Amino acid sequence: MKFFLLFLLNFAFVAGSYSQNVQTVKVVINNDSIKHEKNPVFVKVDKMPEFIGGKSGLLKFYHKHSYFKINSGPDNSETVYFSIVINKDGSVSDFKVLQGYSEELEEETRRIIKVMPKWMPGKNKGKPVRVQEMLSINYAISPR
């Protein structure tokens, strides 16, 4: 018994001396979040979502709906990188700016995404699923 008490006291002393340099991280796991989501968002699937008309159709859409001139490449342009989720029905949601150039261009990108038509949804194992897309818009500096 004395040995056990000495062990506990020694452990408490050693643990106490190291506690100054150790940061405690509290992790809370909700049982509901562990269960399989009904609508998970995929990054890679068997058939990725596609804008009607493909990449050239998407570029045409940007040109048509932007108040700013759009460049087809990154040269002489300011780029806004963003992500969206293409839902099972092809609708667009969950817009997030990943890297912007200015508030004005981020707001312009947000406005363009709001008027974006439905895409052909992504499919995994033959079934439509939600897929996250990472895209960018290259804006020319001068307004139209």
N, C-alpha and C positions, 0 to 999 in steps of 0.2 A: 504494500500500500504506500509506504514512504517513497519507494522508487517511482511509483506512478505519479504521486504529488510533485516530486522533484522534476519529473519529466514535463508535467504540465506547466510548472513555474518556469522552467528553462525555455519551453516552447513559447510561452507568453512573452518572456523577455526578448527572445530572438525575434519573434514576429513583431513585437512593438518597436524594436530598433530599426527594422526595415520598413515600417509603415510610413515613415517620413517621405520616402522616395517612390512609393507605390500609389498610383491613382486607382480608385475603385470605379469600375464601370458597371452600372446597373442595367441589366437587360431584362425587359419584361416581354414575355411572349404570350400573346393572346391566342387561345386555342382556335378561334375562328380564323385567324390569319394563317394558321398552319394547314388548314384544310384546303383542298384544291379549289381554286377560284373558278367560278362559272364562266367568266369572261377574261381569261388571261390575255396579256399582250405579248405577242411574239416579236422577236427581232429577225429571225430567219425562219422561213417556212418553205414548203415544197414549191409553191407558186407565189411569188411576191406580188403585192398589189401593183396595179398599173393605172396610170392616168390615161384617160381616153386620148388616143393619139400618141401615146408614149412620151419620151423625153422631149421630142420636138413639139408635141401638143402642149406639154406643160410650159415650155418656154413661150409659146404663142399666147397661152393664157396669161402668163406674167406680163408680157408686152401689152396685151389688150386691157388689162385691169389695173396696171400701175400708173400712178400719177407721175412717177419718175421714169427716166429712160433706163432700160434694162440692157446690160451687156451680156453677150452669150458666153463670155469667159471671164476669168478673174482679172485680166489685164485692165488697167485704168478704171477700176471699179472699187466700190466699197461693198463688202459682202456681209450678209446676215445669215448665220447658220441657225437652223431651227429643227425641231422635231414635231411630228404630228402622229396621230394614231388613225389608221384607216380601219374603220369598224367593219363588222360582218356584212353590213348592207352597203358598204362603199362610202359612207359618210365620213367626214373628217372631224376629229375632235382632239382634245388634249394638246393644243398648241403650246410650245415652250421655246423661247429663244435660248439657244445654246451659247452663241457668241454674236453680239451685235456690234454695230458701228456707232449708231446714235439712237437716241429715243425716237427721233422722227422716222428713221428707217425701220426701226423695230415696230412702231405703230403702223407704218405702211404695210409691212409684211403681215401683221396681224389682220389688217383690213382685207388684204388680198385673200388670206386663208379663209376668212369668214364667208366670202362669196364663191369659194371653190366648189365646183360640182362634185358629184359622187365619182369615186374611182371604181375600177373593177377590183373587188376585194381579193385579199390574199387567201390562199387555201393551204391547208395542211391535212394530209391524208384524205384529200378530196372534199373536205368540208371548209366553208368560209370561217376565217378566224380574224381576230383583231391583230394588226401588225403595226409596229412603230417604224416610221420612215424618218430618216435624217436627210434634210434637204438644205439647199442654200439658194439665195437670190443675190445676183451680182448687180448692184445699182450703179449707174453712171452718176457722177457727182452733180451734173447740172439737171434741174427739173425740166420737164417737157415744155 
